[in-house]
Amino acid sequence: MKQQTLDLRLSAQQTLENFFGKTNQKIAQAITSHIEQRKSTPIFIKAAEKLGKTHLLNAVMQQMKNSSNAAIYIACKDYLQMEPNVLDHLEQYDLILIDDIDAIARLTEWEQAFFHLFNRAIAKNRQLIFTARLPANLIDLQLVDLKSRLQAALLYTLEAISEVEKKELLVAKAQQRGLNISAEVFNYLLANHDRSLPGLIQSLERIDKAALIAKRRITVPFVKKILSG
């Protein structure tokens, strides 16, 4: 059975190797070890927006491609465009990754559908990993039994990476692209633009594309012009 996903945001470039932050890397290692040892306790990953929870699940999906076990990635925000019965029979997968479970809060039919999927998966000794922006006890779920099951899961909290780690990430990404960027430009990006990891990487991609077209050296004035356009 092949890995499955309905989220086009997933990318082969999001791997465990480029999942940054010392604390977050330790969490990623603990989760992969948990999966490899076939431990049945569900995992709940709490992370604020843009801190890498989708990246981490994507990296797990990439790793599962080399495994004999089958995995499925469920992006709750995307699944809400469908009917809850889309979750029927998903317990056939060995590993079920459920991103943004808080998106289903107060949606009765969806809460019930995920509750039943949870129970069917546990009965078959499947592995479950959930992510959300809030801890389970603060998610406004109407179905108490679903909330209690999520609260019983093994909890990990992703942290924002430091400014030093962000700069190291940008330098590594620039080197991968063969870009010659000065410390002055890196400092400008960190001080004046979207400082989330997705935002910084997107800015770097725009700079790379513009520099290639213009055949220009990458300077602060050039970056200002590109990112203000």
Secondary structure as GFF3:
##gff-version 3
##sequence-region A 1 229
A	DSSP	beta_strand	4	5	.	.	.	ID=ss1
A	DSSP	alpha_helix	22	36	.	.	.	ID=ss2
A	DSSP	beta_strand	43	46	.	.	.	ID=ss3
A	DSSP	alpha_helix	53	64	.	.	.	ID=ss4
A	DSSP	beta_strand	71	75	.	.	.	ID=ss5
A	DSSP	alpha_helix	76	79	.	.	.	ID=ss6
A	DSSP	three_ten_helix	84	87	.	.	.	ID=ss7
A	DSSP	three_ten_helix	90	92	.	.	.	ID=ss8
A	DSSP	beta_strand	95	99	.	.	.	ID=ss9
A	DSSP	three_ten_helix	101	104	.	.	.	ID=ss10
A	DSSP	alpha_helix	108	123	.	.	.	ID=ss11
A	DSSP	beta_strand	127	132	.	.	.	ID=ss12
A	DSSP	three_ten_helix	136	138	.	.	.	ID=ss13
A	DSSP	alpha_helix	144	151	.	.	.	ID=ss14
A	DSSP	beta_strand	154	157	.	.	.	ID=ss15
A	DSSP	alpha_helix	163	176	.	.	.	ID=ss16
A	DSSP	alpha_helix	183	192	.	.	.	ID=ss17
A	DSSP	alpha_helix	197	214	.	.	.	ID=ss18
A	DSSP	alpha_helix	220	228	.	.	.	ID=ss19
###
